[in-house]
Amino acid sequence: MPGVGPDVAPSPIVVVTGGAGWLGQHLVRNLARTRARVRCLVRSGDEAAVLENLSPTVEAVAGDVRDPAAADRLFDGVGAATVFHAAGVIHPEHGTRELFDVNVGGTQLVLDRARRAGATRFVHVSSNSPFGANPTRTDRFTEDSPYHPYLGYGQSKYEAELLVQRSHDRGDLATVIVRPPWFYGPYQPARQTRFFAAVRRGRFPIPGPGTNRRSLVYTGNLVDGLLRAEVAAAAPGRAYWIADAEPVELRTVLATVRSALQAEGLRVSSRQPHLPVSAAAFAARVDQVLQSQGRYVQAVHVLGELRDTIACDIGRARAELGYEPAVGLLEGMRTSVRWCLQHGARL
């Protein structure tokens, strides 16, 4: 029965893939304060230097998650560690093949090396995309919702989930799947900063009235969920939606971003442009055609999704992990804006 038995102790040794990413940086900074050894996979020497400056406990391996030699270096000598697999591609730069090479092939490689090393738990960061959009505006995904992958990214993350679950079912590793929706929080990539800038200038459009609902997750809340998934007795072999407390309407998301920008002293346009829902539907059809040819255009993809309700229920995470999101939307968006300003981002 889920939840029976004591939680396990956090591992003193941790391996993190995607350590320099949006989520990875937040996670590594947390682990650096509490663990004896944190081994990270990053893409470059510059990213390695940033993380290793955090603490003597942080060791960074520069390499590609698709490269067996990099995976060997990552797991060399770590032994019985927790693995947080956060590496992945959402918006590929080189066509849709990259989604499968990284999200599926990279996951298989990390699973294999974790098994060989004797990892004690494997926490996999998945996505909402293997489930597509909710059928109605009031619906929410649960862990029992059927898969319905949305285009290339959704299919790649779906296939990765199957690999992770099979690894557990075969007895190779104690795996946990964590499914976060739309991120926000510090250490954000340039695309999120561009989103803030567009909202500030009144240039970010909403398809239709914006009453479709979206679940979001502040990266600090997500890190808390990941750490709970590492130790919960009920977690091995299970999947969990990890998000903020409640989904919100898209128009509320944008209004909250405006409020956060204003609260941090920025002048903000009150203009909110709207597009016909048919424009987003057309973008979704174009995206499907492009991806069928192996091509990916980020702006087209984002517009195509913008009309959808993508909402989830975090009841299982509350019941089995003791998860309770501590940071709300406005507070988290203000923290994100402050991080941008402190790092010289042009908003």
N, C-alpha and C positions, 0 to 999 in steps of 0.2 A: 504494500500500500504506500503511495507517495507520501513523503513527509515523515515516515517512521524511521527512527534511529537518529543518533546524534550527527551534527555536521562534522565534517572532517576539518583538520587544521589547514590553514593556508600554507602552500608550499613555500619554503624559503628560496627556492630556485624557480624562476619563471622565464619562459621564452615567449616573445611577442613578435609576430610578423606584422609588417606595416607599421613599425614603431614610430616613423616620422610623419604618419598621416594625421588627418583631422582627429580621429578617435585615438589613434595610437599615441600621439603626444600626450593627450590627457591621461591615458592609462599608464604610460611609462612614468610620468611625473608622480602619479599616485604610488606606483609600485616602488619607485626609487626611495621613497620615505620609509617603507615598511619591510622590504625583502632584502635578503643577504646578497642576492645575485640576480640581475635582470639582463638577459641576453636578447638583443633586438636585431631583427633583419630590416635594413633600410636600403634605399636605392643607390646612395652615393656616399663618398667620403665626407662631403660637407654635412650631410644629414647625420652621419655617424658622429662627427665632432660636436654637433649641437647636443645630442643626447648624452654623450659621454661627459660633457661638461656639467651635467645635472648632478652627478654623484659618482663616487668611485665604484659603487655597486653596479653601475650600468656599463655593459659591454655591447658594442654595436658591430655587426657584421654587414659590410656593404656588398650587395649583390642582388640578383633577380630571383624572385620566388619561383621562377620556372627553371632555374639552373640547379642541377643536382649537386654540383660542387659547392655552391653557396649554401644549399640546405645541409650538406655535410658539415660545413664550417659552423653553421648556426647551432647544430645539435652536438657538436664535438664536446664530450666531457660533461654535459649537463645532467645526464642521468634522470633520476625520478623528479621531473619538473612538471609544473602546470604549463600548458601551452595555450596562449590566446592567439587565435588565427584571425587577424584583422586585415591582412593584405588583400587587396582586390582592386578591380577596375570598374568604375561606374560609367564614366564617359570616355570611351577609347579614342585615342589619337590616330590609330592606324587601322580602323575598320573593325567590324564585329568579331573577326577571328581572335582579336586580342582578348575579348571578353572570355572566351572559352579557354584560351591558352593560360590566362592568369587565374581566373576564378575556378575553373575546373582542374586543369592540369597542375596549377600551383597548389591547390588544396590536396590533390592526391599525393603530390610529392611531400608536402609537410606532414600529412597523415602517416605516410610510410616512415619518414625519419623519426617522427615522434614515437611510433610503435617500436622501432629498433632501439631507440634511446631508453625506453622504459618509462615514458611519460605517465604521470598518475591521473591527469585529467586533461581533456582537450576541449576548450571552449571555442566554438566556431561562430563568427559574426556573419550572419546571413542578411536578410533584407525582407521588405514587404513584397518585392517584385515577383517572387515565385507564385504569388497569389493574385496578382493583377489588381483590379479595382473591385470595390464592393458592389454587389448587384443593386443596392438601393442606398439612398442618402442616409438612412437610419441604421443600416447594417454595420456590424463590426466583425472583423476576422477574429476567430479563436484558433487555438492550436489544432482543433478538429476540422477547420475549414479545408476544402479540397484545393489542391494545387491548380493554378491556372496561370502559368508563367506569361509575363508581359514582355514580348519581343526578346531580343538577344540577351540583354542583361538578366531579365527574369528567368530565361531558360538556363543561363549559365549558373545562376545562384541556386536554382532548383536542382540541377545536376550535382552541384557541390554538396547540397544538403543530403542527397541520396548517398553520396560517398561517405559522408560523416556518419550517417545513421547506420549504414552497412558495416562500417568499421566497428561501431559499438555492438551491433547484432552478432558479428562474428567473434566477439570477445577480444578484439585487437586493442581497443582503447575504451576508457570511460569517457564518452563524448557528450557534450551538451550543445544544443543549437540555440542561439539567441537571435531574435528577429527584430531589429530596430527599424522604424520608419525614417522619415525626413529628419536629418541631423540639424542642430544649430549649436553654437558654442565657440569658445576660443580655439585658436590654431586652425582657423577655417581656411579653405582654399580660395583662390582668386574668384571663382564663380560665385561664392556666397557673398564676397565683398561687392561684386558687381550687382548682385541682387539688392543689397542694402542701398547702393548708390542709385539704382533705378527707382526704388521705392521712394527714396528721399526727394528725387527730382520729379516725382509724379509720372514716371514713364513705364511702370511695370503694369501690364494689362491683366485684367481678370476676365476669363470667358464667362459670359452670362452674369448673373447677379452675385456670384461668389459664395453661394450658400452650400456648395459641396464641402464636405468635412474632410479634414486631414488630421491624422495623428502625427505628432512630432516628438522628438526626444532631445532634450538638452544633453550634451555629451557627458556632463558630470553625472546626471541621472543614469545614463547608459553604463558608465564605468562602475557605478554602484551595483547595477544589475549583473554585470560581468563578474565582479568579485563575489557576489552572492552565489552565482552559478558555479563558481569554482569550488565552493565548500558545502553547498546544500546536499544533504543525504539523498534527497529525492531526485536530484537533477540528472544523474547519468542516464542516457538513453532518452531524455526528454527534450522538448523544444519549448521556448518561452518568447512571447511578445514582451519587449521591454520598451516602454514609451512613457511620455508624460501622462498625467492622471486621466485626462479626457481629450478626445478629439475636438477640434475647433473648426469653425467655418473658415474657408480660405480668405474671405474678406476680413475676418477678425485677425488672422495671421498678419496681413498687411497693415491693418490698423495698429496692431501691437508693435510692429517694426517701426512705424512712424512715431509712436509714443516713445519707444526706446531711444530713437535718434534724438527726439526733442529733449528727452530727460537728460541726455548727455551733452546738451548745449548746442545742438545743430539746428539750423533753420531747415524746415521741412515743408515741401509742397503738400497741400491738402488735396491736390488733384488725383483722382483715381480713374484711369482709363478703363473702359470695358470693351471687350470684343464679343461678337456673336459666338455662341457655343459652336456653331457650324465651322468657325475658323479653327477652333481646336480640333474638331472632328476631322477636318481636312488635313491638318498637320499630322494627326495620328495616321491617316491613310498614306500620306507621303512618307512618313517615317517607316511604315511597314514596307513600302516598296523599296526605299533606300536600303533598309536592313536586309531585305531578301537578296539584294545585290552585294551584300557585304559592306555597305557604306553606312556611315553614322554622322549625323549632323546634330550637335547638341541642342541648338536653339529649337529645331523642329521637334526633337524628342520631348523636350521640356514643355513646349506649348501643347503638344498632343496629350500629355498627362494632366495638364492643369485643370481640366474640366471634371476630373474623376474624384469620387470619394474613395479615400484610402484610409480606413480607420480600423483600429484594433482594440481588443479587450485585454487588459493586463491582469485579469483575475487570477490566472494560474500562477503568474509570477508573484503576486501578492500572497497567495495561499501557500505556495511551496518554497519560495525563496525568501519570504519576508520582505519583499521589495515594496518600497513606497517612495515615489518620486518626490524629492525634497525641494526642487527648484521649479518654479512656475514659468510660464511663457514670457511675461514681461521682464522678470528678474534675469532670466537666462539671455534674452535678447539684449538687455542693457549690458550684461557682462560681455557679450559678443562685440557690441559696438565699442565698448571701452578697450577691448583687446585690439580692435582695428585702429583706433586712434593712437594707442600707445605704440603701435608698430608702424605708424606713418602711412597707413592705408588711405587712399583717396576716396572718401565717401561723398 
